[in-house]
Amino acid sequence: MPERPQASAERPKGSAVPAHITHIKGLAFAHLEEFIVSQHGEAGMQRVLARLSPETGKILHSWNASQWYPMQNVVDIDLAVVNALYGGDVKQAYLIGRFDLDRSVRQVYRLLFRFLEPTFLLKRSAKLWSNYYDRGALTIEQIQERLVLIPLSDFDPVHGCLCHVFRGAFAGALEACRARGVTITHPECVLEGARACLFQATWIGADSKA
Ligand SMILES: [Zn+2]
């Protein structure tokens, strides 16, 4: 049996994708500070910072949107959040991705999205993937009206917590486009030996276009 990713910085063995340094745009840090402070207050922020090196902690306050950062910085911060605020439960990293997507899609866009297909933003995110990551490709395969497969290929997520952040972001993208009862599962993971990280999205309906 493959090892379950733990809330430690250690990389699980048996990954099918060779380790390489992936970079991520600074924009990825845009809502982390707001997430921590709005959900857990300044005290929560101090607990997160206590788990980070001063250099990594500084990124939370002063990221540069267009600069590339090693993805390890994001993993370290996400892990610090999970360990300091969620008892080490990596699944809760879902909340980080969902919050980020929610804040990225401001009210003006939200008004537009409600007239579009529930998968509109998800498909758009896939097209924009390379603007945010220097490795990997995200594809959206619509199997049924409310069933979508999302393979993320040629990408080493480094740690399972990042896969949960993605789960949250995919849920947020569907919800911004009115999807209701969204569930995102992650049946295959590179960190457990799969060739690509595969996500599956289902939802039960869409809110009315009122
Ligand atoms: Zn994965």
py3Dmol code that shows the C-alpha trace and the ligand (Angstrom):
import py3Dmol

protein = """\
ATOM      1  CA  MET A   1       0.000   0.000   0.000  1.00  0.00           C
ATOM      2  CA  PRO A   2       1.296   3.455  -0.806  1.00  0.00           C
ATOM      3  CA  GLU A   3       1.969   5.651   2.171  1.00  0.00           C
ATOM      4  CA  ARG A   4      -0.591   8.281   2.979  1.00  0.00           C
ATOM      5  CA  PRO A   5       0.844  11.796   2.787  1.00  0.00           C
ATOM      6  CA  GLN A   6       1.490  13.033   6.317  1.00  0.00           C
ATOM      7  CA  ALA A   7       1.567  16.576   7.539  1.00  0.00           C
ATOM      8  CA  SER A   8       5.324  16.643   7.485  1.00  0.00           C
ATOM      9  CA  ALA A   9       7.610  18.210   4.940  1.00  0.00           C
ATOM     10  CA  GLU A  10       8.999  14.809   4.042  1.00  0.00           C
ATOM     11  CA  ARG A  11       8.215  13.693   0.520  1.00  0.00           C
ATOM     12  CA  PRO A  12       6.367  10.365   0.273  1.00  0.00           C
ATOM     13  CA  LYS A  13       8.279   7.599  -1.515  1.00  0.00           C
ATOM     14  CA  GLY A  14       7.170   5.961  -4.736  1.00  0.00           C
ATOM     15  CA  SER A  15       6.284   9.077  -6.716  1.00  0.00           C
ATOM     16  CA  ALA A  16       5.940   8.379 -10.459  1.00  0.00           C
ATOM     17  CA  VAL A  17       6.985  11.885 -11.423  1.00  0.00           C
ATOM     18  CA  PRO A  18      10.647  12.749 -10.866  1.00  0.00           C
ATOM     19  CA  ALA A  19      11.276  15.445  -8.317  1.00  0.00           C
ATOM     20  CA  HIS A  20      12.015  18.799  -9.857  1.00  0.00           C
ATOM     21  CA  ILE A  21      11.669  22.354  -8.722  1.00  0.00           C
ATOM     22  CA  THR A  22       8.354  23.755  -9.833  1.00  0.00           C
ATOM     23  CA  HIS A  23       7.786  27.479  -9.596  1.00  0.00           C
ATOM     24  CA  ILE A  24       4.620  29.362  -8.864  1.00  0.00           C
ATOM     25  CA  LYS A  25       3.635  32.976  -9.484  1.00  0.00           C
ATOM     26  CA  GLY A  26       3.538  35.279  -6.477  1.00  0.00           C
ATOM     27  CA  LEU A  27      -0.161  35.806  -7.118  1.00  0.00           C
ATOM     28  CA  ALA A  28      -0.663  32.434  -5.434  1.00  0.00           C
ATOM     29  CA  PHE A  29       0.126  34.101  -2.085  1.00  0.00           C
ATOM     30  CA  ALA A  30      -2.440  36.872  -2.618  1.00  0.00           C
ATOM     31  CA  HIS A  31      -5.116  35.627  -0.220  1.00  0.00           C
ATOM     32  CA  LEU A  32      -3.187  33.501   2.272  1.00  0.00           C
ATOM     33  CA  GLU A  33      -2.711  36.254   4.832  1.00  0.00           C
ATOM     34  CA  GLU A  34      -6.369  37.277   4.530  1.00  0.00           C
ATOM     35  CA  PHE A  35      -7.434  33.638   4.904  1.00  0.00           C
ATOM     36  CA  ILE A  36      -5.415  33.168   8.090  1.00  0.00           C
ATOM     37  CA  VAL A  37      -6.376  36.477   9.720  1.00  0.00           C
ATOM     38  CA  SER A  38     -10.068  36.407   8.746  1.00  0.00           C
ATOM     39  CA  GLN A  39     -10.533  32.812   9.936  1.00  0.00           C
ATOM     40  CA  HIS A  40      -8.113  32.651  12.872  1.00  0.00           C
ATOM     41  CA  GLY A  41      -7.237  36.229  13.829  1.00  0.00           C
ATOM     42  CA  GLU A  42      -3.844  37.755  14.518  1.00  0.00           C
ATOM     43  CA  ALA A  43      -3.164  35.034  17.091  1.00  0.00           C
ATOM     44  CA  GLY A  44      -3.593  32.451  14.341  1.00  0.00           C
ATOM     45  CA  MET A  45      -1.175  34.357  12.139  1.00  0.00           C
ATOM     46  CA  GLN A  46       1.424  34.340  14.918  1.00  0.00           C
ATOM     47  CA  ARG A  47       1.043  30.576  15.307  1.00  0.00           C
ATOM     48  CA  VAL A  48       1.579  30.094  11.568  1.00  0.00           C
ATOM     49  CA  LEU A  49       4.590  32.422  11.493  1.00  0.00           C
ATOM     50  CA  ALA A  50       6.137  30.561  14.425  1.00  0.00           C
ATOM     51  CA  ARG A  51       6.342  27.484  12.169  1.00  0.00           C
ATOM     52  CA  LEU A  52       7.985  29.266   9.239  1.00  0.00           C
ATOM     53  CA  SER A  53      11.480  30.526   8.580  1.00  0.00           C
ATOM     54  CA  PRO A  54      11.624  34.345   8.716  1.00  0.00           C
ATOM     55  CA  GLU A  55      12.206  34.446   4.933  1.00  0.00           C
ATOM     56  CA  THR A  56       9.168  32.307   4.125  1.00  0.00           C
ATOM     57  CA  GLY A  57       7.006  34.092   6.699  1.00  0.00           C
ATOM     58  CA  LYS A  58       7.878  37.405   5.080  1.00  0.00           C
ATOM     59  CA  ILE A  59       6.313  36.255   1.799  1.00  0.00           C
ATOM     60  CA  LEU A  60       2.875  36.290   3.469  1.00  0.00           C
ATOM     61  CA  HIS A  61       3.108  40.082   3.824  1.00  0.00           C
ATOM     62  CA  SER A  62       5.179  41.034   0.822  1.00  0.00           C
ATOM     63  CA  TRP A  63       4.718  38.826  -2.227  1.00  0.00           C
ATOM     64  CA  ASN A  64       5.287  40.073  -5.725  1.00  0.00           C
ATOM     65  CA  ALA A  65       2.456  39.057  -8.059  1.00  0.00           C
ATOM     66  CA  SER A  66       4.585  38.585 -11.174  1.00  0.00           C
ATOM     67  CA  GLN A  67       7.632  36.976  -9.554  1.00  0.00           C
ATOM     68  CA  TRP A  68       8.220  33.193  -9.719  1.00  0.00           C
ATOM     69  CA  TYR A  69       8.723  31.479  -6.344  1.00  0.00           C
ATOM     70  CA  PRO A  70       9.793  27.878  -5.641  1.00  0.00           C
ATOM     71  CA  MET A  71       6.649  25.871  -4.984  1.00  0.00           C
ATOM     72  CA  GLN A  72       8.218  24.659  -1.751  1.00  0.00           C
ATOM     73  CA  ASN A  73       7.405  28.110  -0.310  1.00  0.00           C
ATOM     74  CA  VAL A  74       3.684  27.500  -0.859  1.00  0.00           C
ATOM     75  CA  VAL A  75       3.919  23.975   0.511  1.00  0.00           C
ATOM     76  CA  ASP A  76       5.731  25.220   3.635  1.00  0.00           C
ATOM     77  CA  ILE A  77       3.080  27.881   4.246  1.00  0.00           C
ATOM     78  CA  ASP A  78       0.145  25.548   3.590  1.00  0.00           C
ATOM     79  CA  LEU A  79       1.668  22.977   5.935  1.00  0.00           C
ATOM     80  CA  ALA A  80       2.266  25.599   8.624  1.00  0.00           C
ATOM     81  CA  VAL A  81      -1.420  26.596   8.357  1.00  0.00           C
ATOM     82  CA  VAL A  82      -2.591  22.985   8.550  1.00  0.00           C
ATOM     83  CA  ASN A  83      -0.308  22.142  11.474  1.00  0.00           C
ATOM     84  CA  ALA A  84      -0.830  25.369  13.447  1.00  0.00           C
ATOM     85  CA  LEU A  85      -4.569  25.788  12.878  1.00  0.00           C
ATOM     86  CA  TYR A  86      -6.082  22.433  11.846  1.00  0.00           C
ATOM     87  CA  GLY A  87      -4.279  19.906  14.030  1.00  0.00           C
ATOM     88  CA  GLY A  88      -2.209  18.589  11.113  1.00  0.00           C
ATOM     89  CA  ASP A  89      -5.263  17.437   9.098  1.00  0.00           C
ATOM     90  CA  VAL A  90      -4.018  17.989   5.522  1.00  0.00           C
ATOM     91  CA  LYS A  91      -7.542  17.607   4.100  1.00  0.00           C
ATOM     92  CA  GLN A  92      -8.357  20.976   5.650  1.00  0.00           C
ATOM     93  CA  ALA A  93      -5.995  22.596   3.117  1.00  0.00           C
ATOM     94  CA  TYR A  94      -9.131  22.397   0.943  1.00  0.00           C
ATOM     95  CA  LEU A  95     -10.342  25.508   2.787  1.00  0.00           C
ATOM     96  CA  ILE A  96      -7.292  27.476   1.650  1.00  0.00           C
ATOM     97  CA  GLY A  97      -7.933  26.766  -2.047  1.00  0.00           C
ATOM     98  CA  ARG A  98     -11.621  27.463  -1.775  1.00  0.00           C
ATOM     99  CA  PHE A  99     -11.067  30.782  -0.005  1.00  0.00           C
ATOM    100  CA  ASP A 100      -8.452  31.805  -2.565  1.00  0.00           C
ATOM    101  CA  LEU A 101     -10.790  31.128  -5.460  1.00  0.00           C
ATOM    102  CA  ASP A 102     -13.642  32.911  -3.734  1.00  0.00           C
ATOM    103  CA  ARG A 103     -11.536  36.026  -3.180  1.00  0.00           C
ATOM    104  CA  SER A 104     -10.064  35.900  -6.686  1.00  0.00           C
ATOM    105  CA  VAL A 105     -13.522  35.971  -8.208  1.00  0.00           C
ATOM    106  CA  ARG A 106     -14.702  39.348  -7.097  1.00  0.00           C
ATOM    107  CA  GLN A 107     -18.304  40.416  -7.144  1.00  0.00           C
ATOM    108  CA  VAL A 108     -18.177  41.911 -10.623  1.00  0.00           C
ATOM    109  CA  TYR A 109     -17.017  38.622 -12.163  1.00  0.00           C
ATOM    110  CA  ARG A 110     -19.416  36.630 -10.064  1.00  0.00           C
ATOM    111  CA  LEU A 111     -22.317  38.527 -11.634  1.00  0.00           C
ATOM    112  CA  LEU A 112     -21.024  37.594 -15.063  1.00  0.00           C
ATOM    113  CA  PHE A 113     -20.332  33.954 -14.212  1.00  0.00           C
ATOM    114  CA  ARG A 114     -23.866  33.260 -13.073  1.00  0.00           C
ATOM    115  CA  PHE A 115     -25.027  33.480 -16.686  1.00  0.00           C
ATOM    116  CA  LEU A 116     -22.427  30.982 -17.872  1.00  0.00           C
ATOM    117  CA  GLU A 117     -22.005  27.216 -17.675  1.00  0.00           C
ATOM    118  CA  PRO A 118     -20.950  25.860 -14.245  1.00  0.00           C
ATOM    119  CA  THR A 119     -17.691  24.622 -15.800  1.00  0.00           C
ATOM    120  CA  PHE A 120     -16.807  27.975 -17.391  1.00  0.00           C
ATOM    121  CA  LEU A 121     -14.333  29.088 -14.726  1.00  0.00           C
ATOM    122  CA  LEU A 122     -12.844  25.607 -14.353  1.00  0.00           C
ATOM    123  CA  LYS A 123     -12.111  25.480 -18.093  1.00  0.00           C
ATOM    124  CA  ARG A 124     -10.696  28.963 -17.985  1.00  0.00           C
ATOM    125  CA  SER A 125      -8.417  28.045 -15.061  1.00  0.00           C
ATOM    126  CA  ALA A 126      -7.090  25.104 -17.081  1.00  0.00           C
ATOM    127  CA  LYS A 127      -6.237  27.410 -19.965  1.00  0.00           C
ATOM    128  CA  LEU A 128      -4.473  29.833 -17.625  1.00  0.00           C
ATOM    129  CA  TRP A 129      -2.522  27.131 -15.761  1.00  0.00           C
ATOM    130  CA  SER A 130       0.847  28.066 -17.285  1.00  0.00           C
ATOM    131  CA  ASN A 131       0.404  31.665 -16.136  1.00  0.00           C
ATOM    132  CA  TYR A 132       0.607  30.412 -12.554  1.00  0.00           C
ATOM    133  CA  TYR A 133       2.857  27.330 -12.701  1.00  0.00           C
ATOM    134  CA  ASP A 134       5.960  26.678 -14.787  1.00  0.00           C
ATOM    135  CA  ARG A 135       5.209  22.940 -14.956  1.00  0.00           C
ATOM    136  CA  GLY A 136       2.211  20.757 -15.584  1.00  0.00           C
ATOM    137  CA  ALA A 137      -0.986  20.883 -17.579  1.00  0.00           C
ATOM    138  CA  LEU A 138      -4.556  20.859 -16.349  1.00  0.00           C
ATOM    139  CA  THR A 139      -7.293  19.404 -18.550  1.00  0.00           C
ATOM    140  CA  ILE A 140     -11.028  19.388 -18.093  1.00  0.00           C
ATOM    141  CA  GLU A 141     -12.856  16.319 -19.406  1.00  0.00           C
ATOM    142  CA  GLN A 142     -16.597  16.710 -19.191  1.00  0.00           C
ATOM    143  CA  ILE A 143     -17.957  13.156 -18.907  1.00  0.00           C
ATOM    144  CA  GLN A 144     -21.549  14.033 -18.109  1.00  0.00           C
ATOM    145  CA  GLU A 145     -23.463  17.228 -17.460  1.00  0.00           C
ATOM    146  CA  ARG A 146     -22.433  17.193 -13.803  1.00  0.00           C
ATOM    147  CA  LEU A 147     -19.381  14.956 -13.856  1.00  0.00           C
ATOM    148  CA  VAL A 148     -15.968  16.269 -14.828  1.00  0.00           C
ATOM    149  CA  LEU A 149     -12.563  14.593 -14.673  1.00  0.00           C
ATOM    150  CA  ILE A 150      -9.598  16.875 -14.055  1.00  0.00           C
ATOM    151  CA  PRO A 151      -6.199  15.296 -14.754  1.00  0.00           C
ATOM    152  CA  LEU A 152      -3.161  17.334 -13.735  1.00  0.00           C
ATOM    153  CA  SER A 153      -0.253  15.890 -15.699  1.00  0.00           C
ATOM    154  CA  ASP A 154       3.527  16.403 -15.660  1.00  0.00           C
ATOM    155  CA  PHE A 155       3.250  17.935 -12.228  1.00  0.00           C
ATOM    156  CA  ASP A 156       4.832  17.010  -8.911  1.00  0.00           C
ATOM    157  CA  PRO A 157       2.598  18.371  -6.148  1.00  0.00           C
ATOM    158  CA  VAL A 158       5.481  17.923  -3.628  1.00  0.00           C
ATOM    159  CA  HIS A 159       3.042  17.309  -0.776  1.00  0.00           C
ATOM    160  CA  GLY A 160      -0.512  16.031  -0.432  1.00  0.00           C
ATOM    161  CA  CYS A 161      -1.650  19.277   1.154  1.00  0.00           C
ATOM    162  CA  LEU A 162      -1.295  20.987  -2.218  1.00  0.00           C
ATOM    163  CA  CYS A 163      -3.650  18.433  -3.800  1.00  0.00           C
ATOM    164  CA  HIS A 164      -6.217  19.400  -1.173  1.00  0.00           C
ATOM    165  CA  VAL A 165      -5.671  23.088  -1.935  1.00  0.00           C
ATOM    166  CA  PHE A 166      -6.439  22.246  -5.583  1.00  0.00           C
ATOM    167  CA  ARG A 167      -9.571  20.341  -4.544  1.00  0.00           C
ATOM    168  CA  GLY A 168     -10.785  23.476  -2.780  1.00  0.00           C
ATOM    169  CA  ALA A 169      -9.938  25.717  -5.712  1.00  0.00           C
ATOM    170  CA  PHE A 170     -11.826  23.478  -8.162  1.00  0.00           C
ATOM    171  CA  ALA A 171     -14.840  23.477  -5.839  1.00  0.00           C
ATOM    172  CA  GLY A 172     -14.646  27.267  -5.570  1.00  0.00           C
ATOM    173  CA  ALA A 173     -14.472  27.628  -9.353  1.00  0.00           C
ATOM    174  CA  LEU A 174     -17.631  25.559  -9.809  1.00  0.00           C
ATOM    175  CA  GLU A 175     -19.444  27.331  -6.972  1.00  0.00           C
ATOM    176  CA  ALA A 176     -18.614  30.751  -8.420  1.00  0.00           C
ATOM    177  CA  CYS A 177     -20.468  29.588 -11.538  1.00  0.00           C
ATOM    178  CA  ARG A 178     -23.554  28.629  -9.482  1.00  0.00           C
ATOM    179  CA  ALA A 179     -22.893  24.894  -9.094  1.00  0.00           C
ATOM    180  CA  ARG A 180     -24.546  23.512  -5.956  1.00  0.00           C
ATOM    181  CA  GLY A 181     -23.596  20.465  -3.864  1.00  0.00           C
ATOM    182  CA  VAL A 182     -20.080  20.271  -5.292  1.00  0.00           C
ATOM    183  CA  THR A 183     -17.880  17.299  -4.369  1.00  0.00           C
ATOM    184  CA  ILE A 184     -14.260  17.022  -5.494  1.00  0.00           C
ATOM    185  CA  THR A 185     -12.516  13.702  -4.969  1.00  0.00           C
ATOM    186  CA  HIS A 186      -8.876  12.871  -5.703  1.00  0.00           C
ATOM    187  CA  PRO A 187      -8.859   9.170  -6.700  1.00  0.00           C
ATOM    188  CA  GLU A 188      -5.326   9.061  -8.156  1.00  0.00           C
ATOM    189  CA  CYS A 189      -2.279  10.935  -6.869  1.00  0.00           C
ATOM    190  CA  VAL A 190       1.283  11.206  -8.148  1.00  0.00           C
ATOM    191  CA  LEU A 191       2.471  11.022  -4.533  1.00  0.00           C
ATOM    192  CA  GLU A 192       0.920   7.556  -4.311  1.00  0.00           C
ATOM    193  CA  GLY A 193       2.509   6.321  -7.541  1.00  0.00           C
ATOM    194  CA  ALA A 194      -0.029   7.444 -10.177  1.00  0.00           C
ATOM    195  CA  ARG A 195       1.187   8.962 -13.449  1.00  0.00           C
ATOM    196  CA  ALA A 196      -0.916  12.091 -12.929  1.00  0.00           C
ATOM    197  CA  CYS A 197      -2.978  13.639 -10.170  1.00  0.00           C
ATOM    198  CA  LEU A 198      -6.591  12.977 -11.099  1.00  0.00           C
ATOM    199  CA  PHE A 199      -9.494  14.886  -9.594  1.00  0.00           C
ATOM    200  CA  GLN A 200     -13.183  14.201 -10.095  1.00  0.00           C
ATOM    201  CA  ALA A 201     -15.850  16.880  -9.755  1.00  0.00           C
ATOM    202  CA  THR A 202     -19.561  16.232  -9.348  1.00  0.00           C
ATOM    203  CA  TRP A 203     -22.381  18.546  -8.395  1.00  0.00           C
ATOM    204  CA  ILE A 204     -26.103  18.143  -7.910  1.00  0.00           C
ATOM    205  CA  GLY A 205     -27.471  21.237  -9.605  1.00  0.00           C
ATOM    206  CA  ALA A 206     -27.085  24.900 -10.308  1.00  0.00           C
ATOM    207  CA  ASP A 207     -28.683  27.877  -8.619  1.00  0.00           C
ATOM    208  CA  SER A 208     -31.202  29.751 -10.722  1.00  0.00           C
ATOM    209  CA  LYS A 209     -29.923  32.519 -12.945  1.00  0.00           C
ATOM    210  CA  ALA A 210     -31.952  35.157 -11.129  1.00  0.00           C
TER     211      ALA A 210
END
"""
ligand_1 = """\
1
ZN
Zn -2.274 14.498 -5.921
"""
view = py3Dmol.view(width=600, height=400)
view.addModel(protein, "pdb")
view.setStyle({"model": 0}, {"cartoon": {"style": "trace"}})
view.addModel(ligand_1, "xyz")
view.setStyle({"model": 1}, {"stick": {}})
view.zoomTo()
view.show()
